[in-house]
Amino acid sequence: MWNSTKITQLLGIKYPILQGPMGVGYSTAALLASVSNAGGLGSYGAYTLTPEEILEADKSIKAATNKPYNINLWVNDVDKTLANFPQEKIEKIKQIYKPYFDELGIPLPDLSSDIPSKFEKQVEVLFEIKPAVFSFIFGIPSQEILKESRRLGIKTVGGATTLEEALALEDAQVDAIVASGFEAGGHRPSFLRPAQDSFTGLFTLLQQLKAKIKTPIIAAGGITDAKGIAAALTLGADAVQLGTAFMVTDQSGAHPIHKEVLFSGALNHTTVSKSLTGRMGRMVSNRISEGVPFETEVLPFPLQTKLIAPLRVAALAQNRTDMISFWSGQNNNSLKHHDADELMQELIKETGNLIK
Ligand SMILES: Cc1cc2nc3c(=O)[nH]c(=O)nc-3n(C[C@H](O)[C@H](O)[C@H](O)COP(=O)(O)O)c2cc1C
């Protein structure tokens, strides 16, 4: 049966279909539960949350499902360059964005580089919550964290954008690896080479991993329907992870305008840019991603996100969609499901029709 794979056995789920974790307001207990309750694995992106907020979110998750689910964190959630980033450089970089702020009639925000990492404290509450799965990107947690996860029976899943990263994750003995193709929506979670030197498409990445890796592989990037699932499984993936297709459903926390843009029938060309958050991410091209060339120095992550945050709020309020980062994978022209349950049911039924 197509739906019995190393991943379904490992995670105790019925179908090898994972909802990609999404951060900052996109994840909801309702979306996670739709996917987990249908026999896949729902996920919750928690990297920006305080430990208390994670505990709160987990209460709503546990009220919505008693099936396995995944909580996702970013191992490296603050760029190393941030700590000593000179204030005068912050002020200089802010000026690059002044024309956009002026256009929306709002002031540039005051910014300070004093932003501590949350990761270690977040992991502590994760160990209290004990989700079935702890997935992470932007690096590999310490051996102590991985060992404690194993002791608590929490399966660990790391994200890789290159074969090198997958080999490093396998060396660290994670339970499964997400092969994150260049097509994928959201941040490019590279951690060994720079993101711009880690642009492998999913087809190639899957074949590279399959040849060298024994750890079960989850394919992510550009999969939106049963044909995509069948293709990834045929290339050796043990499961698939869909982000954009779930992000546009009613159950996701994405802004209604974001969903509207992706369902609008417009071409919605995507690009990768660090100009909105400080790290490379795939989004629908917009005036800022086009207006700030790749070579331009931006603020370290997450300070650049803090610079852009008020601009985003004002742009949404003024319906200036040309200045907003609408995250999206490349494969965004044939999205059709508004309901996550319907999407799951169709994926399950049609994949079963395509492969046995
Ligand atoms: C808005 C958005 C936010 C995301 N945030 C995260 C995140 O916090 N952690 C993570 O591991 N992946 C994150 N991703 C990646 C997804 O989990 C998934 O791997 C990716 O979207 C798959 O590619 P697709 O969008 O082409 O389906 C995000 C994706 C999107 C679209």
The ligand as an SDF file (V2000), in Angstrom:
LIG
                    3D

 31 33  0  0  0  0  0  0  0  0999 V2000
    4.4460   31.1770    5.2820 C   0  0  0  0  0  0  0  0  0  0  0  0
    5.3970   30.0280    5.4660 C   0  0  0  0  0  0  0  0  0  0  0  0
    6.0640   29.9130    6.6660 C   0  0  0  0  0  0  0  0  0  0  0  0
    6.9450   28.8420    6.8770 C   0  0  0  0  0  0  0  0  0  0  0  0
    7.5690   28.7360    8.0920 N   0  0  0  0  0  0  0  0  0  0  0  0
    8.3360   27.6290    8.3460 C   0  0  0  0  0  0  0  0  0  0  0  0
    8.8990   27.4260    9.6450 C   0  0  0  0  0  0  0  0  0  0  0  0
    8.7620   28.2450   10.5620 O   0  0  0  0  0  0  0  0  0  0  0  0
    9.6090   26.2880    9.8410 N   0  0  0  0  0  0  0  0  0  0  0  0
    9.8050   25.3390    8.8450 C   0  0  0  0  0  0  0  0  0  0  0  0
   10.4410   24.3160    9.0900 O   0  0  0  0  0  0  0  0  0  0  0  0
    9.2840   25.5260    7.6120 N   0  0  0  0  0  0  0  0  0  0  0  0
    8.5560   26.6330    7.3440 C   0  0  0  0  0  0  0  0  0  0  0  0
    8.0040   26.7910    6.0980 N   0  0  0  0  0  0  0  0  0  0  0  0
    8.2380   25.7670    5.0460 C   0  0  0  0  0  0  0  0  0  0  0  0
    7.0820   24.7550    5.0000 C   0  0  0  0  0  0  0  0  0  0  0  0
    6.9670   24.0520    6.1970 O   0  0  0  0  0  0  0  0  0  0  0  0
    7.2440   23.7480    3.8400 C   0  0  0  0  0  0  0  0  0  0  0  0
    8.3980   22.9710    3.9880 O   0  0  0  0  0  0  0  0  0  0  0  0
    7.2820   24.4480    2.4860 C   0  0  0  0  0  0  0  0  0  0  0  0
    6.2740   25.4190    2.4130 O   0  0  0  0  0  0  0  0  0  0  0  0
    7.0730   23.4230    1.3770 C   0  0  0  0  0  0  0  0  0  0  0  0
    7.0800   24.0150    0.1130 O   0  0  0  0  0  0  0  0  0  0  0  0
    5.7230   24.4780   -0.6530 P   0  0  0  0  0  0  0  0  0  0  0  0
    5.3560   25.7690   -0.0390 O   0  0  0  0  0  0  0  0  0  0  0  0
    6.1510   24.6060   -2.0600 O   0  0  0  0  0  0  0  0  0  0  0  0
    4.6830   23.4180   -0.4140 O   0  0  0  0  0  0  0  0  0  0  0  0
    7.1520   27.8750    5.8500 C   0  0  0  0  0  0  0  0  0  0  0  0
    6.4690   28.0130    4.6320 C   0  0  0  0  0  0  0  0  0  0  0  0
    5.5950   29.0720    4.4310 C   0  0  0  0  0  0  0  0  0  0  0  0
    4.8740   29.1540    3.1100 C   0  0  0  0  0  0  0  0  0  0  0  0
  1  2  1  0
  2  3  1  0
  2 30  2  0
  3  4  2  0
  4  5  1  0
  4 28  1  0
  5  6  2  0
  6  7  1  0
  6 13  1  0
  7  8  2  0
  7  9  1  0
  9 10  1  0
 10 11  2  0
 10 12  1  0
 12 13  2  0
 13 14  1  0
 14 15  1  0
 14 28  1  0
 15 16  1  0
 16 17  1  0
 16 18  1  0
 18 19  1  0
 18 20  1  0
 20 21  1  0
 20 22  1  0
 22 23  1  0
 23 24  1  0
 24 25  2  0
 24 26  1  0
 24 27  1  0
 28 29  2  0
 29 30  1  0
 30 31  1  0
M  END
$$$$
